Each structure stands twice: as structure tokens, then as C-alpha cells.
Amino acid sequence: MPGGNFSVLFGDFQTNYSFSRFLMLTALLQVNTANNQALTGTVRLRWNYRPDSDLYIIYTAGQRFASLETNAPQYYLRHAVPCGTE
């Protein structure tokens, strides 16, 4: 780093809600100014459709900074992708 001074902001907030013992919603908000990433939000829906078998639907969106020096925001969006375990 030129000059040797820099600052990084990092934090997160997570909340969970259970509709039943088989269906759960989790929301996560992360702030991280290191590595050009500023803000990310993730929502995850988990469905336990039979014992030891889960289906996850995950949606992530956020804002990424191209350069911390120019502070030019770039928005990105990742589409929901279903995945499961069995």
C-alpha cells in the first residue's frame, strides 16, 4: 500500500426463522470492504423433505466496488440455484 495506511470494514448480521421443524429461512447480510467487496445479502430456504434429506434454495445479491480508490460501484446479481443433499 502506498503510504502504508488503510482501513477495512467487516461485519455481518444473520437471522433465522423456522416455519416448522421441516422448513427454515435464513437471511445473512455481510459488509466487507476488503478485496473490493462492499455488501452482500443471502437468503437461504431449507426444506427437510424426509429424514437426512434436505433441499436448499439460495439467493445472493450484492454490490461490488471496482476500485476502493475510485469508489465506482458495480452491482451484481446471482440467480437462485436449487441444490439438495441425499
HUCORHU-V722899 format. One record per residue. N is the residue number from 1. RES is the residue in three letters. PHI is phi in whole degrees, 0 to 359 (999 if undefined). D_CENTER is the distance of its C-alpha to the mean C-alpha in whole Angstrom. Layout:
n:N res:RES phi:PHI d_center:D_CENTER
n:N res:RES phi:PHI d_center:D_CENTER
This chain:
n:1 res:MET phi:999 d_center:28
n:2 res:PRO phi:295 d_center:31
n:3 res:GLY phi:87 d_center:32
n:4 res:GLY phi:79 d_center:30
n:5 res:ASN phi:249 d_center:28
n:6 res:PHE phi:201 d_center:25
n:7 res:SER phi:223 d_center:22
n:8 res:VAL phi:229 d_center:18
n:9 res:LEU phi:250 d_center:16
n:10 res:PHE phi:219 d_center:13
n:11 res:GLY phi:186 d_center:12
n:12 res:ASP phi:208 d_center:9
n:13 res:PHE phi:220 d_center:10
n:14 res:GLN phi:229 d_center:10
n:15 res:THR phi:223 d_center:12
n:16 res:ASN phi:233 d_center:14
n:17 res:TYR phi:222 d_center:17
n:18 res:SER phi:255 d_center:19
n:19 res:PHE phi:287 d_center:21
n:20 res:SER phi:202 d_center:23
n:21 res:ARG phi:285 d_center:23
n:22 res:PHE phi:253 d_center:22
n:23 res:LEU phi:227 d_center:20
n:24 res:MET phi:221 d_center:16
n:25 res:LEU phi:242 d_center:13
n:26 res:THR phi:235 d_center:10
n:27 res:ALA phi:237 d_center:8
n:28 res:LEU phi:226 d_center:6
n:29 res:LEU phi:239 d_center:6
n:30 res:GLN phi:239 d_center:6
n:31 res:VAL phi:241 d_center:9
n:32 res:ASN phi:207 d_center:11
n:33 res:THR phi:269 d_center:14
n:34 res:ALA phi:283 d_center:15
n:35 res:ASN phi:57 d_center:15
n:36 res:ASN phi:62 d_center:15
n:37 res:GLN phi:250 d_center:11
n:38 res:ALA phi:257 d_center:11
n:39 res:LEU phi:213 d_center:8
n:40 res:THR phi:223 d_center:5
n:41 res:GLY phi:238 d_center:4
n:42 res:THR phi:228 d_center:4
n:43 res:VAL phi:239 d_center:7
n:44 res:ARG phi:232 d_center:9
n:45 res:LEU phi:252 d_center:13
n:46 res:ARG phi:243 d_center:15
n:47 res:TRP phi:238 d_center:19
n:48 res:ASN phi:265 d_center:22
n:49 res:TYR phi:276 d_center:24
n:50 res:ARG phi:198 d_center:27
n:51 res:PRO phi:306 d_center:27
n:52 res:ASP phi:63 d_center:25
n:53 res:SER phi:225 d_center:23
n:54 res:ASP phi:235 d_center:20
n:55 res:LEU phi:242 d_center:18
n:56 res:TYR phi:246 d_center:14
n:57 res:ILE phi:239 d_center:13
n:58 res:ILE phi:238 d_center:9
n:59 res:TYR phi:233 d_center:8
n:60 res:THR phi:231 d_center:5
n:61 res:ALA phi:214 d_center:7
n:62 res:GLY phi:186 d_center:8
n:63 res:GLN phi:232 d_center:11
n:64 res:ARG phi:239 d_center:12
n:65 res:PHE phi:264 d_center:16
n:66 res:ALA phi:294 d_center:18
n:67 res:SER phi:210 d_center:20
n:68 res:LEU phi:290 d_center:20
n:69 res:GLU phi:284 d_center:24
n:70 res:THR phi:273 d_center:24
n:71 res:ASN phi:56 d_center:21
n:72 res:ALA phi:266 d_center:21
n:73 res:PRO phi:285 d_center:17
n:74 res:GLN phi:232 d_center:16
n:75 res:TYR phi:265 d_center:14
n:76 res:TYR phi:222 d_center:12
n:77 res:LEU phi:216 d_center:11
n:78 res:ARG phi:255 d_center:10
n:79 res:HIS phi:284 d_center:12
n:80 res:ALA phi:295 d_center:12
n:81 res:VAL phi:232 d_center:13
n:82 res:PRO phi:284 d_center:15
n:83 res:CYS phi:213 d_center:16
n:84 res:GLY phi:216 d_center:18
n:85 res:THR phi:234 d_center:20
n:86 res:GLU phi:216 d_center:24
